[in-house]
Amino acid sequence: MHVLILGAAGMIGRKLVDRIAAEPKTLGQSIDRLTLADAVQPPVPEALKDVSKAVTVDLANAGIADKLIEDRPDVIFHLAAIVSGEAEADFDKGYTVNLDGTRALFEAIRQQGLKTAYTPRVIFASSIAVFGTPFPEIIGDEFLTAPLTSYGTQKAIAELLLADYSRRGIFEGIGIRLPTICVRPGAPNKAASGFFSNILREPLVGKEAILPVSDTVRHWFASPRSAVGFFVHAATLDTAKIGPRRNLTMPGLSALVSDEIDALRRVAGDKAVALIRREPDPVIERIVAGWATQFDAQRARDLGFKAEQSFDEILQVHIEDELGGRLA
């Protein structure tokens, strides 16, 4: 099996590669070729060095997608994207990366299939940002996609393309609408949702964190471990069970910012909570106000997708995976 991971240097990409390295048949077959691509050089685990190739590319540049697809990968994970806050701040960059790059990839697959039979599995990282207000109390998969951000719009357009290319038999596509992934490891990024992780990750190691919204903000969450599990499961799922609606809202946890803080207090005490500094940010508040907060993900659950049920679980995953299993 030849696997291509676009966005392999990102957090989910790196964790997906680590999962494949730890469990060589996690995608159902042995991997004899692994191509890791990103705008920065993706790391290659020692266990996979004999079968891996890492390339630094911009998917939106002319000819790049064609070159990546000419080797006919069997499974393609499309994780590459400009995050929400950056896509909102830089209109051109957001559409170039999140839309033009995705369309180039899909077209490269189509052109390769016109030469000889070729129908790969494509797993696309979408987002709950494809939904926009006004919302019902609980949002089902059938709720219309009417995003209120450029990032959500770019993802929604890509979802439509994925569904149509799948309908035409060009590839077997599955769109994974990710919850906000929390606790994200590493340094803060430009994602508008980044504070959800920051207010947990930083205090757990004794650092101050900024909270730009109210404690009463509610959102939809899953851990990085669950996110990787979504993509792994999608790679082996029988697509006939999905039907024509190829984009799935993933399971998650609906929780308030105050629920996060309460979980942090239970795990690390009042001293950690005191490191959260409240600094309202109108731009972040406006973006977050347009996001959905609670979903009916039963369709995905029925297909075998799973996520955490409490913020205590999410914090425990972070402690196990990023802090060596214990607090300092």
N, C-alpha and C positions, 0 to 999 in steps of 0.2 A: 504494500500500500504506500502510495505517495501522498503526503500531507503537506499542504501549504497553509501557513499561518501569517496573515497580514495583520500588522500591529503587534508583532511578536515581542517588541521591546517594552510594551506597556504592561501594566500591572497584571491584568487578566491573561495576556499573552504569555508572560513569563511563568505565571502559575500553571497555565495549561501545559506549557512545555515541561515544567517540573513534574506534573502529574503523568505525562506520557513517559518521561524518563524513569519514573518510579514504578510505573505499571505499563510495560511495553505493549500489552495487548488490551489496553483500556478502551481503544476504539474498535475492538472486535477482531482485529487482525494484527499481525506483526507489521511494523513500519520499516520499510527498506529504504525510504527516502523521506527526508524532512526538510522543507524549505522555509526558512524564517526570514520574513521581510518587514522592514519598517523604515521610517525616515531617519532613524539613528540605528547604529549597528546593534542587532539583537544578540544577546549572549547565547552561547551553545553549551548545554550541560556536558560534562565529561562523558557521561554514559551514552550520549547520542552523537558524539563527535564523528564517528565513522560513517554515519548515514545522513549527516546534516550539512546544509549549506545556508549561511547567513548572508543576506544581501541588504544593502542600504539603497532604498529607492523611494521615489515619490509616485504613488499610484496614479495621480492625476496627470503626470507628464506623458506626452505622446509616446506610444509604443511600449511603455513599461508593462502594462497589463498583458499585452500580447506576448511579451517575452516570458513573463511569469507562467502563463498558461500553456505555452508551446510544449512544455514538458508534461502536460496533461495530468495534473494532480487529481487524485481520486476524491479527496476531501479537502475543502477549502474553508478555513475559518476567517471570516472577514471582520476583524476587530478594530481595524484602523479608523480613527476619527479625530476630529477636532472637538474638544469638550464643550459643554454648553455655554459657559461664560465666555470663552474665547470666540465661539461661533457667533455669539450675540454682539461682541465687541468688534469683530472683524468680519463683515458681511462677505467680502470676496473670498477670504480664506476658508470660511465655513462652507460655502457652496462649492468651492473648488475641491476641497478634500472630501467632504461628507457626501456630496452628490456626484460631482463630475468623476471622481475616482471610482465610486461604486458603479456608475454607468459604464465606465471604461472596462471594469472587471467583467461585468455581465456581458458586454458586447464581445470581449475577447473570448469568453467561453462559447458564445454563439458562433463566432467565426471559426473557432477550432472545430466545433461540431459540424459545421458545413463541409469541412474537408473530409473527416472520417467520423464514425459514430463516437460520440463523447458526451456523457451526461454525468458530471460529477455531483457530489453532495456539497451544497453551499450553506453554511451556517452563518447568518448575519447578525451582528450585535446591534439591535435596535434599542428602543428606550420607551419608558412610560411617558416621556415628554411628547410623544405623538398625540396625546390627549390634551384637550384644553377646556377651560370653563365655558359655560356652567356645567357642573358635574351632578350626576345623581349621587345618592349616598354611597352606593357601591358600584364600581364600574366593571362591567362585563366585557368580554372580548368583542361583543357585537356593538359596543358604543362607538359612535363615529369618531374618527381621528380628525381633530380640528385644532392643531397645536397653536400656541400663542408665543412661540419663540422661533428664531431661525433654525436652531439646532433641531427642535421637534419637527419643524417643517421638512428639513433635509432628511431626517429619518423616516418620516411618513411617506415622502416621495419614493425613497429607496424601498420601503415596504411594498408599495404598489408595483414597482418594477420587479421585485423579487417574486411576487405572486403571479404576475403576468408571464415572466420568463419560465416560471415553474409550470404554469398552465400550458404553455406552448411546448413543454418537454425539453427545454434547452438545458435545464439542470434541475436537480431536486433541492429546492430551497426551503429553509426553515428560518424564520425571523424570530429572534429571542428578544422580547421586550424586557430589558433588565430593570429591576428595581434599582434604587440608589444603593450602590455597593458600599458597605460599611462593616468593619472599619477598614478603610483603604490604608495599606502600608506606605511608607515612604514620605517624601516631603509634600506639603500642600501644593495643589495645582490650581489651574484656572477654572475648574468646574464650579458652577454656581452652587452645586450641592456639596462642595468640599468641606464646608464647616460641619456637616453631620459627622464626618470622620474626625475632623480636627479636634472637636471638643471632647473626644474620647482618647484618641491616639496620643495627643500631646500631654495631657495631664497624667496618663498612665506612666510616662517616663519623666515626670516632674517638670514639664514645660507648660508655659501659659498658652491658652488658646482663645481665639476671638469667636464670640457668638453674635452674628449679625441680625438675628431674627428673634421673635418672641418664643418663650418656652412652650407656648400653646400651638406652635406650628406642628402639624401632623404630616407624616410622609410614609413611604412604602420602602422597606429595606430588605436586603439579604447580604450575607457575608461573601467575601471573595471565594471562600471554599465552595459555597453554594453556586456562585456564578460559574466557576469552572465545571462543576457538576452539571449545570444546565447545558453547556456546550458539548461536553462528553456524551451526555445522554442523547442530545439532538443528532450527534454523528452516527448513532447506531439505531435510532428509532425508525420503525417502519412508517414511511411517509404516507402510505395508503390510509393509515389510521388518522392522519391529520385532516385530510380532505382539502378542498380548494382554498380555505382560509389559512394561509401558510404562516401567518404572524401570530405568535402566542404571547400573551401576558404571563410572565413567570410568577410563581408563588413568592410570597414575601411576608413581611411583618409590618402591619400598620401600627405606627407608634408616634407619640409626641416627643418633642425635644425634651420635655420634662421626664419622659420615660427613660430616655438615654441617660440623663443626669442621675436619675434614681438608681439605674443599674450601675453607673460608675461609682456612686456612693457605696453601694453594697459591696462592690468588688475592691475598691481602692480607698474608700473613706472620704471624710469631709475635706481633708487636706488636698486631695486631687480635685474635688469639685470646686474648691476655692481658686483654682488656677484658671477657671473659665471667666473671661472678662466680656461683659456685654457691651457691644458697640453697634447699635442699629445701623444698617446699611440699606438705604432706600432702593438701590438698584437690585440687590439680592432679594430684598423683601418683595419687590414687584415680580421678579422672575419666579420665585418660589410660590407666590400667590396664584400663579397660573398652572401649577402642577396638581395632578390628582393625588389623592391621599389613601384610598382604600379600594381594593380590587377583588373581584370574584375570579380567581385563577383556577376554578375547578376544572376547566377544560385541560389546562396544562397538568394539573395534578392527576387527572384521570389517565394522562399519557405517561405518567411516571416521574414528573419533575417534582423536586422537593426543596424546601428551604427551612430556615429556623423558625421557631414559634415564639421566641422571647429575646429581649435585648441581652439578658444574661447569657444566653447561648451564643449570641453574636460576639459578645466580649470574650467569652471563653475561647472561641475559635481564634480570635486575634491573639490572645495570650499564648495559646498553644503554637500557632503557626509563626508568629512574629517575635515573641518575647521569650522563647525557650521554655514555655510552660509555666512561668512564674513571674511575679512582679519583682522589680528591683527592691 
